[in-house]
Amino acid sequence: MQKNRAYPDRPVVGVGGVVIRDDRALLIRRGSEPLKGQWSIPGGLLELGETLEEGVRRELREETGLNVRVLELIEVFERIFPEPEPGRSPSAHRPRPRYHYVILDYLCEAPEGAPRAGGDVTHVAFAAEAELDQFHLTPTALRVLRKAFAMARRRAL
């Protein structure tokens, strides 16, 4: 596992899992950077030799205490957090990004157990689709969650 996520030599692979139970999605509040203090989808970095599904299951177990079953891929996207240099125009050159992730989020199910905050997570909560705006999620997380709700509804038919 990469010890320092900041200023990587190449993009880092992240995995996340959206658990929807009783028409509510499981959210976590991040305890470390990036996005420290913000609500998000549970997940983290893929470890060397680990399959994507193994990584999703491990990350959700570490962050929420839940044993999940990975159902299907929701979306692949990238997050790049630039580090502009003080006094330089952002267009002058392309500084090395502080963080660069390629993230794969999966729809998951966890029919049993109560979630609890673990790892670098400070809080967990379930939110209905109509409540998502109250959590001030990033636009990308919001988009992924809305896709997950739509996928869960189709699976229930």
N, C-alpha and C positions, 0 to 999 in steps of 0.2 A: 504494500500500500504506500502511496506517495505521502510522505510526512508533511510536506509544505505544499498546500494547494495554490498559494499565491505565486505569481510570476512563473508559471510552468514553462517547460521547454517545448511542450506540445499540448494540444487540447486533451482534457481529462474526460473520461467517460463517467457519466452519472446515470443512475437509475432511480425511478420513483414508482410508487404504487398508489393508485386511487382506490380506496376501499369505500364502497357505497353499501350502507346497511340501513334498511327501513327508510329508503329515500333520503338518506343523509350521508354526506361525504366526510370522511375523517380528515381533519386538518391538524397540522402541528405548528407550534411557534418555535422558530429557530433560536438556539442559544449561542450560536457562533457565526462568524462571517463565512461566506457572504450572506446577506439578508438577515443578520442578527436582529432578533426582536420582532421579525415579521412572520405572519402566518403563511403557510406554504403546504405543499404536498409532501408527505413523508418520502424520504429517500436519501441517497448519498452516493459515494464513489464505488464503482465496480473494482473488485480486487483482482489481482493477477491470478489467472487460472480459473476464475469463477465464471460460470455462465451468466447471461443476463437475468434469467429467472432465479437462479441461486442468489444473485446480488439483490434482487428485489425482495425476496423472502427474508434474507439476512437483515437488510436495512430496516424493513418494517418491524421485524422482531426486535431489533436493537432500539429503534426509536419509539415504538408503540407497545411492545410486548405481545403483539398479535402474530399468530401463525396464519399466513395468508396462502391462498391458492391464486397463482397468476393465471388470468383468463385470456387477455389479448392486448396487443399493443394499441395505445391510444394515439401517440404522436412522438416524433423525433424532432428535436429542435436544439439550437445552440444558444448559450448565454455567454456573452463576452462583456466583461467589466473592464473598460479601459482605465488607464491611469494617466490622465493628462499631466504633463510636466508644468509646474508653476512658471508663469511668464511666457509660455510658448502657446502659439495659436494651435488649436487642435488640428488644423489643416496643414501645418508646417511639416509634420512628419507623423508617422504612425508609431506611437510609443508601444512598447511591449505591454500587453494587457495584464492587469492584476490577476484576473481569473478568466479562464476560457474552458467552458464545459460543453460537451455534446451529451444531451440528456434524452433518455428513452423512458417515457412514462407508460405504465401498464395499468389496465383495469384489473382489480383484484377482488377476491371475496374473502371474508373472515367471519364465518357464521357464528363463531363462539368467542367468548372472552371480552373483558372490558379493557379498553386501551389505557395505557399509562405512559407518562413521559419518561423517556430513557435516552441514553446517549447524550447528544448535544441539544436535545429538545426540552423546552421548559414547560410547555402546556400542550394538551391535546383537546380537541373538541370535534363534535359532529355538527355539521351545518346542512340545512336543507338548501336546495338550489336557490330559492328566493332570498336566503340569508347571506349568500356569499359576499355581497358588497359590503357587509358590515365588518368583514375581516381584512379589508384593504389589501387584497391579494395583488400580485403583479398581473399585468394584462395577460401574460403568457399562462400563468397558473390558472387564471380565471377561464381562459379559452380551453385549456386542457380539462378542467373540471366540468365545464358545460358539455364538452364532447363526451366525457365519461358518463354524465347523467343520461345523455341521449343513447349511448351504447347500452347502459344498464336497462333503460326502458325497452329497447329492442330485444335484448336478451330475455326479458320477462314475458314477452308475447308468446 
